Amino acid sequence: MWQGGNQWSAWDSFLSFFRDVVKLPLEYTHYNAWEYLAKHSGPRIVHEKFCIISDRPEILQVDEQNRPHCQNGPFCRWRDGSALYAIHGVRIPAWIVLFPERITVRAIDDETNAEIRRVLLSQFGLKRYIQESAVIIVDSCDENFPLLGLQGARLLRKEQPNDEPLLFVEVRNSTKEQDGSQKTYLLPVDPNAYDGTTQHSCLAAVASTWRRTDGSLFFKTPKEYAPYLET
């Protein structure tokens, strides 16, 4: 029953291309009504006995790559005050934008979603995170690993006063953004994987982040993780 209205504009552009440019000889009467609603309203729920239609938003912002984005407020807000928040296409809780001072090392460590954790790190600052966390760089990978997708990767160890140390591996996205930059991610590492070699080896740490759907390790040994190309 859910239809995206103006938020599904890419789909409307696709269909309109075949009608207006390709001149595909189809009956467009029903689609014309769909397109009209996309131009003049937002998401809707359509049932055979009733229809709920939302207004178009009063604010709708995107970044240079046309992804939902706003650093200091909602990227999408309706006139009744309802709002959505995102940074460079990643949907996030409102507090990250409205109250960035609440971002702490603990908040970053507790976040289980890798994309949201990356946003938290970018807002907080990776250098500041490492300094305030008293993180120890255990191992690093450089140009000596040109075929492993490990350039710039670092294995980080964070001591905890009343618990076991935390292990993270800092990796760069192999696919560059349109401006040439590469996203940095901080991924939690299982210290017991591969008989504990993840505690001192960047390669083992990165390999251990690849899992099957049942949670088991994808590679039998860290050396099996050796892609020639990542994208």
Short mmCIF file of the C-alpha atoms (twelve columns), coordinates in Angstrom:
data_MODEL
# 
_entry.id   MODEL 
# 
loop_
_atom_site.group_PDB 
_atom_site.id 
_atom_site.type_symbol 
_atom_site.label_atom_id 
_atom_site.label_alt_id 
_atom_site.label_comp_id 
_atom_site.label_asym_id 
_atom_site.label_seq_id 
_atom_site.Cartn_x 
_atom_site.Cartn_y 
_atom_site.Cartn_z 
_atom_site.pdbx_PDB_model_num 
ATOM 1   C CA . MET A 1   0.000   0.000   0.000   1 
ATOM 2   C CA . TRP A 2   2.988   2.324   0.423   1 
ATOM 3   C CA . GLN A 3   3.879   4.641   -2.468  1 
ATOM 4   C CA . GLY A 4   6.759   7.086   -2.287  1 
ATOM 5   C CA . GLY A 5   5.322   10.157  -4.004  1 
ATOM 6   C CA . ASN A 6   7.992   12.821  -4.493  1 
ATOM 7   C CA . GLN A 7   10.524  10.606  -2.685  1 
ATOM 8   C CA . TRP A 8   10.375  8.120   -5.558  1 
ATOM 9   C CA . SER A 9   11.206  10.747  -8.189  1 
ATOM 10  C CA . ALA A 10  13.951  8.553   -9.695  1 
ATOM 11  C CA . TRP A 11  11.298  5.979   -10.621 1 
ATOM 12  C CA . ASP A 12  9.129   8.668   -12.205 1 
ATOM 13  C CA . SER A 13  12.092  9.941   -14.195 1 
ATOM 14  C CA . PHE A 14  12.753  6.420   -15.448 1 
ATOM 15  C CA . LEU A 15  9.164   5.856   -16.590 1 
ATOM 16  C CA . SER A 16  8.738   9.345   -18.046 1 
ATOM 17  C CA . PHE A 17  11.865  8.824   -20.138 1 
ATOM 18  C CA . PHE A 18  10.187  5.973   -22.012 1 
ATOM 19  C CA . ARG A 19  7.014   7.978   -22.471 1 
ATOM 20  C CA . ASP A 20  8.516   11.325  -23.510 1 
ATOM 21  C CA . VAL A 21  11.884  10.449  -25.071 1 
ATOM 22  C CA . VAL A 22  11.667  6.876   -26.324 1 
ATOM 23  C CA . LYS A 23  7.975   7.322   -27.194 1 
ATOM 24  C CA . LEU A 24  7.182   3.770   -26.098 1 
ATOM 25  C CA . PRO A 25  3.600   3.142   -27.322 1 
ATOM 26  C CA . LEU A 26  1.878   2.218   -24.056 1 
ATOM 27  C CA . GLU A 27  -1.270  3.363   -22.305 1 
ATOM 28  C CA . TYR A 28  -0.099  5.989   -19.769 1 
ATOM 29  C CA . THR A 29  -3.428  7.102   -18.286 1 
ATOM 30  C CA . HIS A 30  -2.852  5.490   -14.904 1 
ATOM 31  C CA . TYR A 31  0.815   6.457   -14.836 1 
ATOM 32  C CA . ASN A 32  -0.060  10.091  -15.545 1 
ATOM 33  C CA . ALA A 33  -2.088  10.157  -12.333 1 
ATOM 34  C CA . TRP A 34  0.842   8.564   -10.460 1 
ATOM 35  C CA . GLU A 35  3.236   11.183  -11.889 1 
ATOM 36  C CA . TYR A 36  0.888   14.052  -11.024 1 
ATOM 37  C CA . LEU A 37  0.793   12.929  -7.385  1 
ATOM 38  C CA . ALA A 38  4.590   12.691  -7.345  1 
ATOM 39  C CA . LYS A 39  4.804   16.318  -8.488  1 
ATOM 40  C CA . HIS A 40  2.289   17.642  -5.979  1 
ATOM 41  C CA . SER A 41  2.467   15.401  -2.904  1 
ATOM 42  C CA . GLY A 42  4.700   13.196  -0.782  1 
ATOM 43  C CA . PRO A 43  4.473   9.539   0.300   1 
ATOM 44  C CA . ARG A 44  1.030   7.998   0.496   1 
ATOM 45  C CA . ILE A 45  -0.792  4.862   1.593   1 
ATOM 46  C CA . VAL A 46  -3.341  3.651   -0.946  1 
ATOM 47  C CA . HIS A 47  -6.022  1.173   0.088   1 
ATOM 48  C CA . GLU A 48  -9.097  0.156   -1.855  1 
ATOM 49  C CA . LYS A 49  -11.279 1.817   0.822   1 
ATOM 50  C CA . PHE A 50  -9.171  4.845   1.766   1 
ATOM 51  C CA . CYS A 51  -6.084  6.858   0.857   1 
ATOM 52  C CA . ILE A 52  -3.653  8.781   3.082   1 
ATOM 53  C CA . ILE A 53  -1.568  11.403  1.276   1 
ATOM 54  C CA . SER A 54  1.184   13.501  2.833   1 
ATOM 55  C CA . ASP A 55  2.123   17.036  1.880   1 
ATOM 56  C CA . ARG A 56  5.327   17.828  0.041   1 
ATOM 57  C CA . PRO A 57  8.090   18.824  2.474   1 
ATOM 58  C CA . GLU A 58  8.917   22.480  3.062   1 
ATOM 59  C CA . ILE A 59  12.619  21.584  3.356   1 
ATOM 60  C CA . LEU A 60  14.413  19.023  1.193   1 
ATOM 61  C CA . GLN A 61  18.207  19.168  1.021   1 
ATOM 62  C CA . VAL A 62  20.806  16.964  -0.663  1 
ATOM 63  C CA . ASP A 63  24.588  16.975  -1.048  1 
ATOM 64  C CA . GLU A 64  26.568  17.350  -4.277  1 
ATOM 65  C CA . GLN A 65  25.871  13.695  -5.097  1 
ATOM 66  C CA . ASN A 66  22.115  14.167  -4.642  1 
ATOM 67  C CA . ARG A 67  22.035  12.164  -1.395  1 
ATOM 68  C CA . PRO A 68  19.870  13.253  1.565   1 
ATOM 69  C CA . HIS A 69  22.090  15.545  3.611   1 
ATOM 70  C CA . CYS A 70  22.117  18.395  6.105   1 
ATOM 71  C CA . GLN A 71  24.808  19.062  8.713   1 
ATOM 72  C CA . ASN A 72  22.825  21.391  10.976  1 
ATOM 73  C CA . GLY A 73  19.190  20.334  10.708  1 
ATOM 74  C CA . PRO A 74  16.759  17.945  9.014   1 
ATOM 75  C CA . PHE A 75  17.326  17.187  5.355   1 
ATOM 76  C CA . CYS A 76  13.556  16.772  5.045   1 
ATOM 77  C CA . ARG A 77  10.902  18.549  7.084   1 
ATOM 78  C CA . TRP A 78  7.156   18.887  6.686   1 
ATOM 79  C CA . ARG A 79  5.005   21.833  7.783   1 
ATOM 80  C CA . ASP A 80  3.645   19.921  10.770  1 
ATOM 81  C CA . GLY A 81  7.174   19.588  12.180  1 
ATOM 82  C CA . SER A 82  7.839   15.966  11.193  1 
ATOM 83  C CA . ALA A 83  11.435  15.629  10.062  1 
ATOM 84  C CA . LEU A 84  14.091  13.226  8.804   1 
ATOM 85  C CA . TYR A 85  17.836  13.505  9.346   1 
ATOM 86  C CA . ALA A 86  20.739  12.262  7.227   1 
ATOM 87  C CA . ILE A 87  24.388  13.032  6.574   1 
ATOM 88  C CA . HIS A 88  25.653  12.198  3.089   1 
ATOM 89  C CA . GLY A 89  22.901  9.666   2.498   1 
ATOM 90  C CA . VAL A 90  23.087  7.915   5.879   1 
ATOM 91  C CA . ARG A 91  19.850  8.143   7.864   1 
ATOM 92  C CA . ILE A 92  20.695  9.002   11.453  1 
ATOM 93  C CA . PRO A 93  18.926  9.791   14.749  1 
ATOM 94  C CA . ALA A 94  18.063  13.473  15.133  1 
ATOM 95  C CA . TRP A 95  20.288  14.015  18.190  1 
ATOM 96  C CA . ILE A 96  23.489  13.524  16.164  1 
ATOM 97  C CA . VAL A 97  22.683  16.673  14.180  1 
ATOM 98  C CA . LEU A 98  20.802  18.679  16.812  1 
ATOM 99  C CA . PHE A 99  23.091  17.942  19.763  1 
ATOM 100 C CA . PRO A 100 26.545  17.052  18.373  1 
ATOM 101 C CA . GLU A 101 28.077  17.882  21.754  1 
ATOM 102 C CA . ARG A 102 26.485  14.677  23.046  1 
ATOM 103 C CA . ILE A 103 28.697  12.559  20.792  1 
ATOM 104 C CA . THR A 104 31.152  10.786  23.051  1 
ATOM 105 C CA . VAL A 105 33.617  7.942   22.829  1 
ATOM 106 C CA . ARG A 106 31.091  5.741   24.633  1 
ATOM 107 C CA . ALA A 107 28.332  6.636   22.164  1 
ATOM 108 C CA . ILE A 108 30.610  5.699   19.257  1 
ATOM 109 C CA . ASP A 109 31.668  2.423   20.862  1 
ATOM 110 C CA . ASP A 110 28.072  1.435   21.653  1 
ATOM 111 C CA . GLU A 111 26.757  2.084   18.140  1 
ATOM 112 C CA . THR A 112 26.221  -1.235  16.327  1 
ATOM 113 C CA . ASN A 113 25.421  0.170   12.869  1 
ATOM 114 C CA . ALA A 114 28.697  0.595   10.934  1 
ATOM 115 C CA . GLU A 115 27.386  3.454   8.752   1 
ATOM 116 C CA . ILE A 116 26.053  5.444   11.710  1 
ATOM 117 C CA . ARG A 117 29.273  4.760   13.626  1 
ATOM 118 C CA . ARG A 118 31.220  6.181   10.688  1 
ATOM 119 C CA . VAL A 119 29.082  9.339   10.798  1 
ATOM 120 C CA . LEU A 120 29.627  9.632   14.556  1 
ATOM 121 C CA . LEU A 121 33.377  9.272   14.032  1 
ATOM 122 C CA . SER A 122 33.423  11.882  11.269  1 
ATOM 123 C CA . GLN A 123 31.487  14.332  13.444  1 
ATOM 124 C CA . PHE A 124 33.622  13.611  16.524  1 
ATOM 125 C CA . GLY A 125 36.913  13.386  14.645  1 
ATOM 126 C CA . LEU A 126 38.988  10.222  14.331  1 
ATOM 127 C CA . LYS A 127 42.103  11.918  15.724  1 
ATOM 128 C CA . ARG A 128 40.167  13.131  18.761  1 
ATOM 129 C CA . TYR A 129 38.614  9.673   19.217  1 
ATOM 130 C CA . ILE A 130 42.033  8.009   19.241  1 
ATOM 131 C CA . GLN A 131 43.387  10.603  21.685  1 
ATOM 132 C CA . GLU A 132 40.453  10.456  24.112  1 
ATOM 133 C CA . SER A 133 40.189  6.686   23.950  1 
ATOM 134 C CA . ALA A 134 43.866  6.087   24.687  1 
ATOM 135 C CA . VAL A 135 43.909  3.803   21.665  1 
ATOM 136 C CA . ILE A 136 47.079  1.859   20.920  1 
ATOM 137 C CA . ILE A 137 48.014  1.221   17.284  1 
ATOM 138 C CA . VAL A 138 48.914  -2.478  17.323  1 
ATOM 139 C CA . ASP A 139 49.566  -3.026  13.613  1 
ATOM 140 C CA . SER A 140 49.273  -1.098  10.371  1 
ATOM 141 C CA . CYS A 141 49.235  -1.915  6.680   1 
ATOM 142 C CA . ASP A 142 50.658  0.272   3.925   1 
ATOM 143 C CA . GLU A 143 51.725  0.052   0.302   1 
ATOM 144 C CA . ASN A 144 53.306  -3.337  1.029   1 
ATOM 145 C CA . PHE A 145 49.805  -4.804  0.606   1 
ATOM 146 C CA . PRO A 146 48.828  -3.523  -2.881  1 
ATOM 147 C CA . LEU A 147 46.618  -6.513  -3.714  1 
ATOM 148 C CA . LEU A 148 44.899  -7.055  -0.387  1 
ATOM 149 C CA . GLY A 149 42.739  -3.976  -0.113  1 
ATOM 150 C CA . LEU A 150 44.541  -3.146  3.129   1 
ATOM 151 C CA . GLN A 151 46.226  0.133   2.247   1 
ATOM 152 C CA . GLY A 152 45.994  2.436   5.231   1 
ATOM 153 C CA . ALA A 153 44.386  -0.166  7.496   1 
ATOM 154 C CA . ARG A 154 45.300  -0.039  11.191  1 
ATOM 155 C CA . LEU A 155 44.589  -2.394  14.053  1 
ATOM 156 C CA . LEU A 156 43.644  -0.433  17.173  1 
ATOM 157 C CA . ARG A 157 43.496  -1.678  20.745  1 
ATOM 158 C CA . LYS A 158 41.544  0.171   23.413  1 
ATOM 159 C CA . GLU A 159 42.098  -0.739  27.053  1 
ATOM 160 C CA . GLN A 160 39.099  -0.855  29.401  1 
ATOM 161 C CA . PRO A 161 39.520  -0.529  33.171  1 
ATOM 162 C CA . ASN A 162 36.944  -3.143  34.156  1 
ATOM 163 C CA . ASP A 163 36.671  -5.312  31.069  1 
ATOM 164 C CA . GLU A 164 38.605  -6.960  28.274  1 
ATOM 165 C CA . PRO A 165 40.323  -4.636  25.781  1 
ATOM 166 C CA . LEU A 166 38.388  -3.657  22.674  1 
ATOM 167 C CA . LEU A 167 39.839  -4.251  19.223  1 
ATOM 168 C CA . PHE A 168 38.984  -2.194  16.147  1 
ATOM 169 C CA . VAL A 169 40.339  -2.215  12.639  1 
ATOM 170 C CA . GLU A 170 40.400  1.097   10.799  1 
ATOM 171 C CA . VAL A 171 39.882  0.589   7.066   1 
ATOM 172 C CA . ARG A 172 39.292  2.777   4.043   1 
ATOM 173 C CA . ASN A 173 36.525  2.139   1.556   1 
ATOM 174 C CA . SER A 174 38.119  0.779   -1.624  1 
ATOM 175 C CA . THR A 175 35.623  2.671   -3.773  1 
ATOM 176 C CA . LYS A 176 36.417  6.381   -3.966  1 
ATOM 177 C CA . GLU A 177 33.731  9.028   -3.683  1 
ATOM 178 C CA . GLN A 178 33.058  11.307  -6.639  1 
ATOM 179 C CA . ASP A 179 35.344  13.960  -5.139  1 
ATOM 180 C CA . GLY A 180 38.192  11.432  -4.898  1 
ATOM 181 C CA . SER A 181 38.008  10.954  -1.122  1 
ATOM 182 C CA . GLN A 182 37.654  7.574   0.592   1 
ATOM 183 C CA . LYS A 183 35.375  6.868   3.538   1 
ATOM 184 C CA . THR A 184 37.025  5.578   6.703   1 
ATOM 185 C CA . TYR A 185 35.340  2.917   8.817   1 
ATOM 186 C CA . LEU A 186 36.112  1.612   12.283  1 
ATOM 187 C CA . LEU A 187 35.037  -2.029  12.534  1 
ATOM 188 C CA . PRO A 188 34.933  -4.061  15.761  1 
ATOM 189 C CA . VAL A 189 37.174  -7.127  15.768  1 
ATOM 190 C CA . ASP A 190 36.686  -10.471 17.516  1 
ATOM 191 C CA . PRO A 191 39.887  -10.938 19.580  1 
ATOM 192 C CA . ASN A 192 39.461  -14.717 19.635  1 
ATOM 193 C CA . ALA A 193 39.083  -15.285 15.895  1 
ATOM 194 C CA . TYR A 194 41.809  -17.258 14.090  1 
ATOM 195 C CA . ASP A 195 43.196  -18.498 17.420  1 
ATOM 196 C CA . GLY A 196 43.659  -14.944 18.657  1 
ATOM 197 C CA . THR A 197 45.857  -13.757 15.781  1 
ATOM 198 C CA . THR A 198 43.406  -10.893 15.250  1 
ATOM 199 C CA . GLN A 199 44.922  -9.301  18.353  1 
ATOM 200 C CA . HIS A 200 48.183  -8.467  16.583  1 
ATOM 201 C CA . SER A 201 47.631  -8.850  12.821  1 
ATOM 202 C CA . CYS A 202 45.883  -6.347  10.584  1 
ATOM 203 C CA . LEU A 203 45.331  -9.012  7.938   1 
ATOM 204 C CA . ALA A 204 43.708  -11.411 10.392  1 
ATOM 205 C CA . ALA A 205 41.584  -8.599  11.845  1 
ATOM 206 C CA . VAL A 206 40.216  -7.533  8.448   1 
ATOM 207 C CA . ALA A 207 39.663  -11.140 7.353   1 
ATOM 208 C CA . SER A 208 37.706  -11.828 10.537  1 
ATOM 209 C CA . THR A 209 35.152  -9.136  9.677   1 
ATOM 210 C CA . TRP A 210 33.961  -11.285 6.744   1 
ATOM 211 C CA . ARG A 211 31.259  -13.629 8.055   1 
ATOM 212 C CA . ARG A 212 28.701  -16.039 6.711   1 
ATOM 213 C CA . THR A 213 25.007  -15.580 7.436   1 
ATOM 214 C CA . ASP A 214 25.297  -17.896 10.440  1 
ATOM 215 C CA . GLY A 215 28.070  -15.747 11.908  1 
ATOM 216 C CA . SER A 216 30.929  -18.152 11.147  1 
ATOM 217 C CA . LEU A 217 34.190  -16.969 9.599   1 
ATOM 218 C CA . PHE A 218 34.081  -16.731 5.808   1 
ATOM 219 C CA . PHE A 219 37.790  -17.549 5.346   1 
ATOM 220 C CA . LYS A 220 39.407  -20.598 6.922   1 
ATOM 221 C CA . THR A 221 42.700  -18.716 7.334   1 
ATOM 222 C CA . PRO A 222 43.497  -14.977 7.103   1 
ATOM 223 C CA . LYS A 223 45.724  -15.619 4.058   1 
ATOM 224 C CA . GLU A 224 42.642  -16.665 2.072   1 
ATOM 225 C CA . TYR A 225 41.542  -13.033 2.177   1 
ATOM 226 C CA . ALA A 226 43.484  -11.812 -0.857  1 
ATOM 227 C CA . PRO A 227 41.252  -9.958  -3.332  1 
ATOM 228 C CA . TYR A 228 42.859  -8.540  -6.470  1 
ATOM 229 C CA . LEU A 229 40.175  -5.880  -6.720  1 
ATOM 230 C CA . GLU A 230 37.640  -4.414  -4.297  1 
ATOM 231 C CA . THR A 231 34.692  -2.240  -5.210  1 
# 
